[in-house]
Amino acid sequence: MSYSMEKLNEEKVFKDPVHRYVHVRDRVIWDLIGTKEFQRLRRIKQLGTTYLTFHGAEHSRFNHSLGVYEIVRRIVDDVFQGREEWNNEQRLLSLCAALLHDLGHGPFSHSFEKVFDLDHEEFTQKIILGNTEVNQVLSNVEKDFPKKVAEVIAKTSKEKLVVSLISSQIDADRMDYLLRDAYFTGVSYGNFDMERILRVMRPREDQVVIKQSGMHAVEDYIMSRYQMYWQVYFHPVTRSAEVILTKILHRAKHLHEQFYSFKYDPIHFYSIFEEETSLEDYLKLDEAIILYYFQMWQEEEDAILRDLCRRFMNRNLFKYVEFDPAKEYKKLQELMVLFQKAGLNPDYYLVVDSSSDLPYDFYRPGEEEERLPIHLLMKNGDIRELSRESGIVDSISGKRRTDHKLYFPKDVLKNDSSKSKIKKQIRELLDIQ
């Protein structure tokens, strides 16, 4: 029997709070889970700094990746199996792409990427195609199998149906993270009837479609996603923690460029600071490493780095006020001057942060980015785009909601003897007591 078809002597299961069990029978999947690159995901939180807002949000990218794999396994083994439009030769490709789709995420994922201009998707490709344990396992399936998996994750594969399973507006990735993040944050917003959605999924040549009878379950899923973004992912306290995290990394990079002598040298950051990040260096980074430096930098001579690290480690976060950049630009300029006078560097202590989400959109010819719509399979066999049939979805389609906040350290703006007049002016401008 070829390696690609090999089954374990006995099915392995992972007990999972969202899907009850994650089932593994394929030797290839079991071997991939055991690689050091995949095990690294245990040390990367799924929700970054959200644990400082919702204390239960300690789950990892490892949890989530197994969950996405399990949803795809159920789709291809239980729902698609035996259907004319489904080519079962794509089964292993689908399972591997689902399992490995987040392989390249770094510590505190998106904040880390933004500061150092890194792309986790690029690193996912490098891990799959490079000199890694993951590549060795995939190459044992067939020589060009790593390339096929990488193309599915990069959305460049000609197997559009397989791509849509893990990357579309209703895919296994989104379904798992909504349910998982809702579970671990303790909120109810992200819950929807996944069992119903899976039952009404049907394969088509280039994407998954949903039977018309499942439309209401899909409406519920889209509204759950909308609520999770605004109630959890864009929570202002989480954003405050991200602001401080980002500023710590910016400050450390700035000090390195100024040849500052660190008490605790950031050797793990050297290649990133110098924009020469090798795959080997990148894979050494996880959140335990980052937090180690933050812990030690609380004792640095540099007052800004020291203060920001203490704030992050002890959850002494910035406060915020609502802010409209278009209308309040002059106020921001005034505040920057006053912050300087008060001895607070506005580059680090006065930060505008914006969040934006598009809950559902569909492709419009001529747009720069094609957004694959959700399609309904009607009783007469016709295919209809979801918002044409659903009044609820139509009402939010294409409507981007954006939110801006201004973050600052309220605790140092108290009316004490030090520069009290300037601090009073700042408080008045910010309209805080």
CORHUFEN-V407846 format. One record per backbone hydrogen bond with DSSP energy under -1.0 kcal/mol. CO is the residue of the C=O (numbers start at 1). NH is the residue of the N-H. E is the energy in kcal/mol with one decimal. If there is no record, write none. Layout:
CO_NH_E / CO_NH_E
//
This chain:
2_5_-1.1 / 6_27_-2.4 / 12_24_-2.8 / 14_22_-2.2 / 16_20_-1.3 / 19_21_-2.8 / 20_16_-2.4 / 22_14_-2.1 / 24_12_-2.7 / 25_8_-2.9 / 26_30_-2.1 / 27_31_-2.5 / 28_32_-2.3 / 29_33_-2.3 / 30_34_-1.2 / 32_35_-1.5 / 35_39_-2.4 / 36_40_-1.5 / 38_41_-1.4 / 39_42_-1.8 / 40_43_-2.1 / 41_44_-1.3 / 41_62_-1.3 / 43_287_-1.9 / 44_61_-2.7 / 47_50_-2.6 / 49_52_-2.1 / 50_53_-2.0 / 50_54_-3.0 / 54_57_-2.3 / 56_58_-2.6 / 59_46_-2.6 / 60_64_-1.9 / 61_65_-2.7 / 62_66_-2.1 / 63_67_-1.9 / 64_68_-2.5 / 65_69_-2.2 / 66_70_-2.4 / 67_71_-2.1 / 68_72_-2.3 / 69_73_-2.8 / 70_74_-2.2 / 71_75_-2.1 / 72_76_-2.9 / 73_77_-2.5 / 74_78_-2.0 / 74_79_-1.2 / 75_80_-3.1 / 80_83_-2.7 / 83_86_-1.6 / 87_90_-2.4 / 88_91_-1.5 / 90_94_-2.4 / 91_95_-2.3 / 92_96_-2.6 / 93_97_-2.3 / 94_98_-2.1 / 95_99_-2.3 / 96_100_-2.3 / 100_103_-2.0 / 102_105_-1.8 / 106_109_-1.1 / 108_112_-1.9 / 109_113_-2.3 / 110_114_-2.2 / 111_115_-1.9 / 112_116_-1.8 / 113_118_-1.8 / 119_123_-1.7 / 120_124_-2.1 / 121_125_-2.0 / 122_126_-2.2 / 123_127_-2.5 / 124_128_-2.2 / 125_129_-2.7 / 126_130_-2.0 / 130_132_-1.9 / 132_136_-1.8 / 133_137_-2.1 / 134_138_-2.4 / 135_139_-2.7 / 136_140_-1.2 / 138_141_-1.2 / 138_142_-1.2 / 142_145_-1.8 / 144_148_-1.8 / 145_149_-2.4 / 146_150_-2.6 / 147_151_-2.2 / 148_152_-1.7 / 149_153_-2.1 / 150_154_-2.2 / 151_156_-2.3 / 151_157_-1.4 / 158_160_-1.8 / 159_163_-2.0 / 160_164_-2.4 / 163_166_-1.1 / 163_167_-1.9 / 165_172_-3.0 / 171_175_-2.3 / 172_176_-2.3 / 173_177_-2.4 / 174_178_-2.3 / 175_179_-1.7 / 176_180_-3.1 / 177_181_-2.4 / 178_182_-1.9 / 179_183_-2.1 / 180_184_-2.5 / 181_185_-1.9 / 182_186_-1.2 / 182_187_-1.2 / 188_191_-1.6 / 192_194_-1.7 / 193_197_-1.8 / 194_198_-2.9 / 195_199_-1.8 / 196_200_-1.3 / 198_201_-1.0 / 200_211_-2.7 / 202_209_-2.9 / 207_204_-1.1 / 209_202_-2.7 / 210_377_-3.1 / 211_214_-2.4 / 212_215_-1.8 / 214_218_-1.6 / 215_219_-2.4 / 216_220_-2.0 / 217_221_-1.8 / 218_222_-2.4 / 219_223_-2.3 / 220_224_-2.2 / 221_225_-2.2 / 222_226_-2.1 / 223_227_-2.5 / 224_228_-2.6 / 225_229_-2.1 / 226_230_-1.6 / 227_231_-2.7 / 228_232_-2.2 / 228_233_-2.2 / 229_234_-2.6 / 232_235_-1.6 / 235_239_-2.3 / 236_240_-1.8 / 237_241_-2.0 / 238_242_-2.3 / 239_243_-2.4 / 240_244_-2.2 / 241_245_-2.6 / 242_246_-2.9 / 243_247_-2.2 / 244_248_-2.3 / 245_249_-2.0 / 246_250_-2.4 / 247_251_-2.7 / 248_252_-2.7 / 249_253_-2.2 / 250_254_-2.6 / 251_255_-2.8 / 252_256_-2.2 / 253_257_-2.2 / 254_258_-1.4 / 255_260_-2.7 / 256_259_-1.4 / 260_262_-1.0 / 265_267_-2.2 / 266_269_-1.8 / 269_273_-3.3 / 270_274_-2.1 / 271_276_-3.5 / 272_275_-1.5 / 278_282_-2.4 / 279_283_-2.3 / 282_285_-1.4 / 286_290_-1.9 / 287_291_-2.6 / 288_292_-1.7 / 289_293_-1.8 / 290_294_-2.2 / 291_295_-2.4 / 292_296_-2.3 / 293_297_-3.1 / 296_299_-1.8 / 297_300_-1.5 / 302_306_-2.4 / 303_307_-2.4 / 304_308_-2.8 / 305_309_-2.2 / 306_310_-2.0 / 307_311_-2.4 / 308_312_-2.4 / 309_313_-2.8 / 310_314_-2.1 / 311_316_-2.3 / 315_317_-1.1 / 319_408_-2.1 / 321_406_-2.7 / 324_328_-2.8 / 328_332_-2.0 / 329_333_-1.9 / 330_334_-2.4 / 331_335_-2.7 / 332_336_-2.3 / 333_337_-1.7 / 334_338_-2.4 / 335_339_-2.9 / 336_340_-1.9 / 337_341_-2.1 / 338_342_-2.0 / 339_344_-3.1 / 340_343_-1.4 / 345_348_-1.9 / 345_349_-2.1 / 346_350_-1.4 / 351_407_-3.4 / 353_405_-2.5 / 355_403_-2.8 / 357_401_-2.2 / 360_398_-2.5 / 364_367_-2.1 / 371_363_-1.0 / 374_386_-2.9 / 375_210_-2.6 / 376_384_-2.5 / 377_212_-2.4 / 378_381_-2.1 / 382_378_-3.1 / 384_376_-3.7 / 385_388_-1.7 / 386_389_-1.8 / 386_390_-2.1 / 390_394_-2.3 / 391_395_-1.7 / 393_396_-1.1 / 393_397_-1.3 / 396_399_-1.7 / 401_357_-2.0 / 403_355_-2.6 / 404_323_-1.7 / 405_353_-2.9 / 406_321_-1.6 / 407_351_-2.2 / 408_319_-2.5 / 408_410_-1.3 / 409_412_-1.3 / 410_413_-1.7 / 414_416_-2.4 / 419_423_-2.2 / 420_424_-2.1 / 421_425_-1.9 / 422_426_-2.2 / 423_427_-2.5 / 424_428_-2.2 / 425_429_-2.3 / 426_430_-2.5 / 427_432_-2.3
//
